[in-house]
Amino acid sequence: MAETWVRKLAMAGVSDITMNLCVGRDAIRDHFQHCELVSTPISFVDEETPSGTLGGVCKQAFGRVARLLDGETSPAVEPFSGSTLIVPSGDIVTNLDAPLLAELLDIHRHSGAAFTMALVPVPQERIKDYGTAVLASSTPRSGPLSRDGRIIRFHEKDPNSPSNLNNASVYFIEARFLRELDQLRTPAQLGTPAPFYDFGKHVFPALLGQLPYIRLASDNLLWGVQYDGEWFDVGQKRDYLRVNEYVLDGRIAVELPYESQPWGYLGRNVDIDMSRVEITPPVVIGHDCRIAPGAHLGPYAVVGDGWTIGSEARLARCVLWERYPLVLPNGQRLASQQMRLLDPHEITAGTHIESAIIAGGRIDRHLHDSTATIDEHGRLATLSLDYIPDGPRA
């Protein structure tokens, strides 16, 4: 998902790309260091403890001269030298391509706004899941960017919001305004008095005069641009599965590192007898897989690299990840040989998988509407696809 943004930004002519990393940072670094991507260099800002959406962007923008709060370390990147930052969230998947990003930048600059966000209409029953914006008035436009205007109210995950225009987490921010915000930034911790570290919870209300303990300059304009295209936030796992279906249907443009087939995509070094396997398109079979005779794949089965699928196993509307390094509680990363012993990446004979996301293991039970992964001892752990951890979040 992050790679799609790197490709788009590079095609749009962006030459200074920085990623803010915390959870999963080793896997992300490994990916970009070993995949054949674009020639645009990528810098990384590592965080041991997340500093919020505002804190992460400030560290990316100001680099080694960034303002640091207690416990924070100086990012080992050079300060951004331009005037406008383009800030997409890495877990957003959309068909906003390079020409549309250029058009968004042009709208932002002509509006004179300090901060512009893309807005996507969502079904009324989903407004409780997102931040939504109300436009004072709007100017109609042609094409996927259908209208734009000044934002006068913002509702963060409010089921009673009068608007279904969702914050699409694609931002255009003036660097001089970000400096003003950085001086007000607080730690991203529960219980922080007068917190100021999150765009949706703090920055947007402050821009609209709705945050009583923060006063920003009155000439900082918040602008919105409606985008009528495909858009997903994969924070919810069912949406993640839908993204994969959209990719396989060609409704979201993503380059896949596999050979195109009439039924989907096929990787290298795959042990399969096509005459003895039933495939219902579309399907992905990754590199170094073994598919036993009698297996049934599809529709929308995404089999990542290195899996063995047993005879009479049935896979539909699911995603099986390639093998990623397992990090032990003490921070040690297991060697590849140890990983293969703990994680055989196998769906056993006769096992049925549907509407599931599987990170690894030996799957010897039927799974439906589930996620599955293994711990450092190789033990399988499953959860409901709709599981959400308890407790408050910063």
C-alpha positions, 0 to 999 in steps of 0.5 A: 500500500505504501508502495502505491503512494511512492509510485504516484508521488514519483510520477507526479514529480515529487523528489523528496519522499519521507516515511514515518515508521513505528509499528512494522518498520523493519518489514517496511524498510526491508520492502523498500530496500529490496524491491525494484521501485522508482529511482526516487530516494526515500528517507525514514523517520523512526519512532519508538513511541508514536507522536500522533499524526501531527508529530509524525508529519512535523518530524518528517518535515523538519528532520534533524532540526525538528522541535523535540518533546521529552523522550523524543530523538532527533530524526536523521533526515534533512529538513524539507526545503519546499513550501508545500507538503503532500501528506497521504496516510500509508493505509489509504488505498485509492485511485487518486493518481499522479495527474489528480494529485497535481490537480489537487495541489493546484486547487490548494495553491489557488485557494490560498489555504494553509491546509487542504484535505481530499474528501470522499463521500461515504454511505450514511451508515459509515459516517460514525467510522470517519471524520466528516467535513461540512463545506460553507459553499462549493464550486462545481468542477469537472472530473473526479475532483467534483467540487471544492470549498472552505470547510466550516465544520469538522466532526470526528467519528460523529454518527450525527454529523450532517455531512457524509464527506469523509476526510480521505487522509490526503493532505496538502499543508503549507510548511509555514503553517506546520511550523506554527502547529509544531510549536503547540504540539504535545505528547500523544498520550492519554491524560495529557492536559490540553492535548494537541497531537492529532489532525482530526481531534485537534488541528481541524477543530483548532483551525475552525475555532472549536478547540477552546484552549488553542488559538491559531492565526485567523488567516489559516484557511481550511479547504476541502476538495471532493473526490468521487473515486475509489477510496479505502481506509484499511483500518477495518479488516473487511475493507482490507479484503474489499481492497484486494477484490477491487484490485483483482477486478481492475477497479484499483490500479496496482502493479502486481509482481506476477504474470497475468493469466486469464484467471488472475496472476501467477508467480514464479516456481509454482508447483501446480497441475492446472488440469487437476486444480479448480480455479474460479477467477480472479485468483493470485498465486504467488511465488514458490507456492505448491498447490496440490491436486484437488484444491479449489481456489477462488473467487478472490483468493490471494495466495502470497509467496511460499504457501502449500495448499493441500488437496481438497482445500477450498479458499475464497475471498481471503488473503494469505500473506507471504512470510514476514520476519517474526520478532520475539518479545525481546526484540530478536528477529528469527532467522529464515530457517527458524521461521520456516520451522515455526511457520510452515505456511500450509493450508492442510488437506480439506480445510475451508477458508473464506473471508479470512486474513491469514498471516502464517502458520499451519492452518488445520481448521476451517476459518470463516470471518477470521484472522489467523497468525502465530506467536513466537512458539508457532502456536496458532491464534485466531480472532474474529474479522471484526475484533477491535481491542478494548480500552481507550486509545490516544 
